[in-house]
Amino acid sequence: MRLNQVTVGCTDYAASVAFYRRLGLTQIVDAPPGYARFETPTGETFSIHGLDAVRGASTVIYFEIDTLDEAVAALRDAGIAFDSGPRDERWGWREARLRDPAGNRLCLYRAGEYRRFPPWRIGQQTNEKENSK
């Protein structure tokens, strides 16, 4: 299964549209003030939906980037503020964290094989035990 659509709330439509365009997404639907859809270079889609208020945004959207450090540097140069990173995490990913204008949490990361095949993947530990017999 591949993630190809995420929708998050926004409190300032224009600021959110500008933010996601600066991140490098291509806007493919523009229906202000209530809805916009974006596409990634590989075809996944992402949308914002206008809300009067967004409280306790708990969604985290993950965007994998092979050249994470370079991308974060370019985004910082474009005026995007980051909460943290890029930094290596104990689970094998390199991550940078930020928030969009509505407070939705984003993680830009590079995981390589650890995204789909971490050492703790279900079934992998059982196979290792059987192979060691």
Secondary structure as the mmCIF struct_conf table of DSSP 4:
data_model
#
loop_
_struct_conf.conf_type_id
_struct_conf.id
_struct_conf.beg_label_comp_id
_struct_conf.beg_label_asym_id
_struct_conf.beg_label_seq_id
_struct_conf.end_label_comp_id
_struct_conf.end_label_asym_id
_struct_conf.end_label_seq_id
STRN STRN1 GLN A 5 CYS A 10
BEND BEND1 THR A 11 THR A 11
HELX_RH_AL_P HELX_RH_AL_P1 TYR A 13 ARG A 22
TURN_TY1_P TURN_TY1_P1 LEU A 23 GLY A 24
HELX_LH_PP_P HELX_LH_PP_P1 LEU A 25 LEU A 25
STRN STRN2 THR A 26 ALA A 31
TURN_TY1_P TURN_TY1_P2 PRO A 32 GLY A 34
STRN STRN3 TYR A 35 GLU A 39
TURN_TY1_P TURN_TY1_P3 PRO A 41 THR A 42
BEND BEND2 GLY A 43 GLY A 43
STRN STRN4 THR A 45 GLY A 50
BEND BEND3 ASP A 52 ASP A 52
BEND BEND4 GLY A 56 GLY A 56
STRN STRN5 VAL A 60 GLU A 64
TURN_TY1_P TURN_TY1_P4 ASP A 66 THR A 67
HELX_RH_AL_P HELX_RH_AL_P2 LEU A 68 ASP A 77
TURN_TY1_P TURN_TY1_P5 ALA A 78 GLY A 79
BEND BEND5 ASP A 83 ASP A 83
STRN STRN6 SER A 84 ASP A 88
TURN_TY1_P TURN_TY1_P6 ARG A 90 TRP A 91
BEND BEND6 GLY A 92 GLY A 92
STRN STRN7 ARG A 94 ARG A 99
TURN_TY1_P TURN_TY1_P7 PRO A 101 ALA A 102
STRN STRN8 ARG A 105 ARG A 110
HELX_RH_3T_P HELX_RH_3T_P1 GLY A 112 TYR A 114
TURN_TY1_P TURN_TY1_P8 ARG A 115 ARG A 116
TURN_TY1_P TURN_TY1_P9 PRO A 119 TRP A 120
TURN_TY1_P TURN_TY1_P10 ILE A 122 GLY A 123
HELX_RH_AL_P HELX_RH_AL_P3 GLN A 124 ASN A 131
TURN_TY1_P TURN_TY1_P11 SER A 132 SER A 132
#
